[in-house]
Amino acid sequence: MRFLAFADLHGDFKRLEILLNTEVDAYINAGDATRGSREEFIRFMRICGRKTCLSVPGNNELPEWIPNYMNLHGERKTLLGITFGGLGGSPPTPFNTIFEWNEDYAYDVLERIGYVDVLVSHAPPKGTTLAFTYSGVDAGSETVRWYIEEYVPRIAIVGHIHEREGYKEMLGGTLVVNPGKRGVIVEIEPSGEPKLIWP
């Protein structure tokens, strides 16, 4: 299957329309599609919901804003033989956003999911290039890193750190990618390595 993953649109609906015009089997949102407004998020859901779209909330959104059929936070869903699971929100930030958690919360969510082919986490794994801000702060999650090392999903789609858009890194046997608002097409089959196609 082919899916288009993106993150951190923060209300850029023109970019969303461009992304949704890409011919793929599904669209995956790794969080912060909006700037924190529930009304804006409802608009995002209406637009994205015209397609096969799965989503986790960012740290500026809440899980209950996402309809069940689109929600990946704490859930597993299977599309064309590929399993997806997700974790929304982030570790604490200096901005006191609406969906920040401690690592125990993240652990409970991810342990409940178990193995998936594709992990969708708004927060990147701690200690990777995808987790560092321009100022050198590691804003990643210890639990996301634990999950990837423990369960070895085939690919992890992350966001949150805007300056790491387009970065990718191998963490053990897992390809970790921050598609940002640019987006990336992922080709993945029931076996074999995922392939990235950057627009």
CORPE-V990660 format. One record per backbone hydrogen bond with DSSP energy under -1.0 kcal/mol. NH is the residue of the N-H (numbers start at 0). CO is the residue of the C=O. If there is no record, write none. Layout:
BEGIN
((NH | CO) (NH | CO))
END
This chain:
BEGIN
((2 | 185) (3 | 25) (4 | 183) (5 | 27) (6 | 179) (7 | 30) (9 | 31) (10 | 32) (12 | 10) (15 | 11) (16 | 12) (17 | 13) (18 | 14) (19 | 15) (21 | 18) (24 | 1) (26 | 51) (27 | 3) (28 | 53) (29 | 5) (40 | 36) (41 | 37) (42 | 38) (43 | 39) (44 | 40) (45 | 41) (46 | 42) (47 | 43) (48 | 44) (49 | 46) (50 | 47) (52 | 50) (53 | 26) (54 | 69) (55 | 28) (60 | 57) (64 | 61) (65 | 62) (69 | 66) (70 | 66) (71 | 54) (73 | 85) (74 | 71) (76 | 83) (78 | 81) (81 | 78) (83 | 76) (84 | 117) (85 | 71) (86 | 119) (88 | 56) (89 | 98) (95 | 92) (98 | 58) (100 | 89) (105 | 101) (106 | 102) (107 | 103) (108 | 104) (109 | 105) (110 | 106) (111 | 107) (112 | 108) (113 | 109) (117 | 82) (118 | 154) (119 | 84) (120 | 156) (121 | 86) (125 | 140) (127 | 124) (130 | 127) (132 | 136) (135 | 132) (138 | 130) (140 | 123) (144 | 140) (145 | 141) (146 | 142) (147 | 143) (148 | 144) (149 | 145) (150 | 146) (151 | 147) (154 | 116) (155 | 174) (156 | 118) (157 | 176) (158 | 121) (160 | 158) (161 | 159) (163 | 160) (164 | 161) (165 | 177) (166 | 163) (168 | 175) (170 | 173) (173 | 170) (174 | 153) (175 | 168) (176 | 155) (177 | 166) (182 | 178) (183 | 4) (184 | 196) (185 | 2) (186 | 194) (187 | 0) (194 | 186) (196 | 184))
END
